[in-house]
Amino acid sequence: MKVSCQENLLPGGTFKDKVCMAEKLGFDAIEVWGRDLDARMKSILDAVSSSRIKISTICSGYPGDLLGLDRKEREDAMNGIIERLRYASELGAVGLIVVPTFSRPKLPDLYPLYRDVIELERRLLIEELRILDRYAADYGVYILLEPINRYETHFMNRVLDAVKIVSEVYGDNTAVMADFFHMNIEERDISESLLSCIHILKHIHLADSNRLPPGFGHTDFKTPLTLLKKHGYRYYMAYECRIPEPVESNLERSLEYVRKLGE
């Protein structure tokens, strides 16, 4: 079991401090934010160069909107993704987390050409991903599509939605990531959902039912983690949640809880 933690959750004034804290607490890696990475690459690489801590993934941080109304918005998103795929390669990360769009649809309803705007969005995203997948393949990393809940986006809420999109991209470097918090809202059975995408599952976000760390809510983690182990899941699981005070001891407590469940 490889467990990562988003950089903003770790105490520390500098990235080096956060790396030291991650090592002290027993994490394997850090998930970095994609914002301002061009200015931060050297400090990140320097910080992990003398540590056992790795960079697991890059979380979004690109400009624009893959499903934006304006062509420039879409081009900005694609160019930003390509840039961060390159950074992921340089950092030795699994890949870049991509949420296609947030909130309501921006594209027009083109009925009867398309049944509804979501069908238009699906077709557009698939074409974009076919282009982006080639860059991901060149860099040896993954595009990690993240389904998020209905209160944050109208599009791609369930794991199966992402699986269907990946199946139409016809590329080896577009994959699915699963988030326990969003699955707790959208999925009937978290274990079944993970099993449905296990063949293309390359990353996981960990958060309990209340967006606190695993063990601080009512989500059943034992059954899904047992399933993942049985099916040989070998990629990272990263903490993406709120950490109550005292942060250090609560992170340590939660990580111990997750490690025990994964034994």
C-alpha positions in Angstrom: 0.0 0.0 0.0 1.4 3.4 -1.1 -0.1 6.4 0.7 0.4 10.0 -0.3 -0.7 13.3 1.1 -1.6 16.5 -0.6 1.0 19.2 0.1 -1.4 21.7 1.6 -2.4 19.2 4.4 1.1 18.8 5.7 2.5 21.3 8.3 5.5 23.2 7.2 6.5 26.6 5.9 8.5 25.4 2.9 8.1 22.4 0.6 11.2 20.9 2.2 9.6 21.2 5.6 6.5 19.4 4.2 8.7 16.6 2.8 10.3 16.2 6.2 6.9 16.1 7.9 5.6 13.5 5.4 8.6 11.3 6.1 8.2 11.7 9.9 4.5 10.7 9.7 5.1 7.7 7.5 3.7 8.7 4.2 5.3 7.4 1.0 4.7 10.4 -1.2 3.2 13.9 -1.7 0.6 15.0 -4.2 1.5 18.5 -5.4 -0.9 21.2 -6.7 -0.5 22.1 -10.3 -0.7 25.9 -9.8 2.6 27.8 -10.3 4.5 24.6 -10.9 6.9 26.2 -13.4 8.2 28.4 -10.6 8.3 25.6 -8.0 9.8 22.7 -9.9 13.4 23.2 -8.7 12.4 23.5 -5.0 10.3 20.4 -5.3 13.0 18.4 -7.0 15.6 19.6 -4.5 13.4 18.7 -1.5 12.8 15.1 -2.6 16.3 14.5 -3.9 17.6 13.5 -0.5 14.4 11.9 0.9 12.6 8.6 0.5 9.4 10.7 -0.2 8.2 10.6 -3.8 5.9 12.8 -5.8 2.8 10.7 -6.4 0.7 13.0 -8.6 -0.1 16.5 -9.7 -3.6 17.8 -8.8 -5.1 19.9 -11.6 -4.0 23.6 -11.4 -4.2 24.2 -15.2 -6.1 27.2 -16.6 -9.2 27.3 -18.8 -11.9 24.7 -19.1 -11.9 21.6 -21.3 -15.7 22.0 -21.9 -15.7 25.8 -22.0 -17.8 27.8 -24.5 -14.8 29.7 -25.9 -12.2 28.0 -28.0 -9.4 29.9 -26.1 -10.7 28.5 -22.8 -10.4 24.9 -24.2 -7.0 25.6 -25.8 -5.7 27.1 -22.5 -6.8 24.0 -20.7 -5.2 21.6 -23.2 -2.0 23.5 -23.3 -1.9 23.7 -19.5 -2.5 20.0 -19.2 0.2 19.2 -21.7 2.6 21.4 -19.7 1.7 19.6 -16.4 2.0 16.2 -18.0 5.6 17.1 -18.8 6.1 18.3 -15.2 4.7 15.0 -14.0 7.3 13.1 -16.0 10.1 15.3 -14.6 8.8 14.7 -11.1 8.5 10.9 -11.5 4.7 11.2 -10.8 2.0 8.8 -12.0 0.2 11.6 -13.8 -2.1 14.6 -13.7 -5.6 14.7 -12.2 -8.1 16.2 -14.6 -11.6 17.3 -13.8 -13.2 18.2 -17.2 -15.4 21.0 -16.0 -17.1 22.4 -12.9 -20.6 23.7 -12.2 -23.2 24.0 -15.1 -22.8 23.4 -18.8 -21.2 26.1 -20.8 -21.9 24.7 -24.3 -25.2 25.2 -26.1 -27.9 22.6 -26.5 -27.6 21.5 -30.1 -30.7 19.3 -30.3 -31.5 17.4 -32.6 -27.9 17.0 -33.6 -27.2 15.8 -30.1 -29.8 14.5 -27.7 -28.6 16.8 -25.0 -25.7 19.0 -24.0 -24.0 16.2 -22.1 -23.7 14.1 -25.3 -22.1 17.1 -27.0 -19.7 17.5 -24.1 -18.8 13.9 -24.1 -17.9 14.0 -27.8 -15.8 17.1 -27.4 -14.0 15.7 -24.3 -13.2 12.4 -26.1 -11.6 14.3 -29.0 -9.6 16.4 -26.7 -8.4 13.4 -24.7 -7.3 11.6 -27.9 -4.9 14.5 -28.5 -3.8 14.7 -24.9 -3.3 11.0 -24.6 -0.5 11.1 -27.2 1.4 13.6 -25.1 0.8 11.6 -21.9 2.2 8.5 -23.8 5.3 10.5 -24.9 5.9 11.6 -21.3 5.2 8.2 -19.8 2.5 9.4 -17.5 -1.3 9.2 -17.1 -4.2 11.6 -17.5 -6.2 10.7 -14.4 -9.9 11.5 -15.0 -11.7 12.3 -11.7 -15.5 11.9 -11.3 -16.8 14.4 -8.8 -20.2 14.7 -7.2 -23.4 16.4 -8.6 -23.1 19.4 -6.3 -19.7 20.4 -7.9 -20.3 19.5 -11.5 -23.1 18.3 -13.8 -20.7 16.2 -15.8 -19.0 12.8 -15.0 -20.3 12.2 -11.5 -19.8 8.5 -11.3 -16.9 6.2 -11.9 -18.8 4.4 -14.7 -19.1 7.8 -16.5 -15.3 8.0 -16.6 -14.9 4.4 -17.6 -17.1 4.9 -20.6 -15.2 8.0 -21.7 -11.8 6.2 -21.3 -13.1 3.3 -23.4 -13.8 5.7 -26.3 -10.5 7.5 -26.2 -8.7 4.4 -27.4 -5.5 5.4 -25.7 -3.3 3.6 -23.1 -2.5 6.7 -21.1 -5.9 8.0 -20.1 -7.1 6.4 -16.9 -9.6 6.7 -14.0 -9.0 7.9 -10.5 -11.6 7.4 -7.7 -12.3 9.6 -4.7 -13.9 8.1 -1.6 -15.7 11.3 -0.7 -17.4 11.7 -4.1 -18.1 8.0 -4.3 -19.8 8.1 -0.9 -22.3 10.6 -2.5 -22.8 9.1 -5.9 -22.1 5.4 -5.9 -24.5 2.7 -4.6 -21.6 0.5 -3.6 -18.0 1.8 -3.4 -16.4 -1.6 -3.7 -18.4 -2.4 -6.8 -17.5 0.9 -8.4 -13.8 0.3 -7.7 -14.1 -3.2 -9.2 -15.7 -1.8 -12.3 -12.6 0.4 -13.1 -9.8 -1.7 -11.5 -8.3 -2.4 -14.9 -7.8 1.4 -15.5 -7.6 2.7 -12.0 -4.4 4.5 -11.5 -5.0 6.8 -8.5 -7.3 7.2 -5.4 -8.2 10.1 -3.2 -8.9 9.4 0.5 -11.5 11.3 2.6 -14.2 10.1 4.9 -17.9 10.8 4.6 -17.6 14.2 6.2 -14.5 15.3 4.2 -12.3 14.6 7.3 -9.5 12.0 7.2 -10.3 8.3 7.0 -11.4 7.0 10.4 -13.1 10.3 11.3 -16.5 9.6 9.6 -18.7 6.6 8.8 -17.3 5.4 5.4 -16.4 1.7 5.3 -12.8 1.7 4.1 -12.0 -1.9 5.1 -14.1 -3.7 2.4 -12.8 -1.5 -0.5 -9.2 -1.6 0.7 -9.4 -5.4 1.0 -10.7 -5.6 -2.5 -8.0 -3.4 -3.9 -5.3 -5.5 -2.2 -6.9 -8.7 -3.6 -6.9 -7.3 -7.1 -3.3 -6.1 -6.9 -3.8 -2.4 -6.9 -0.3 -0.9 -6.9 -0.7 2.8 -7.3 -1.0 5.6 -4.8 -3.9 6.6 -2.5 -3.6 10.3 -1.5 -5.2 12.2 1.3 -7.5 15.0 0.1 -9.5 16.1 3.0 -9.8 18.6 5.9 -7.5 17.8 8.9 -8.8 18.9 12.3 -6.4 20.2 14.9 -4.0 19.0 16.1 -3.0 18.4 12.5 0.1 16.3 13.0 -1.3 13.9 15.5 -4.6 13.5 13.6 -2.7 12.7 10.3 -0.6 10.2 12.2 -3.7 8.6 13.7 -5.6 8.4 10.4 -2.6 7.0 8.5 -2.2 4.2 11.2 -5.9 3.4 10.7 -5.5 3.1 6.9 -2.3 1.1 7.1 -4.0 -1.4 9.5 -7.0 -1.8 7.2 -4.7 -2.5 4.3 -2.7 -5.2 6.0 
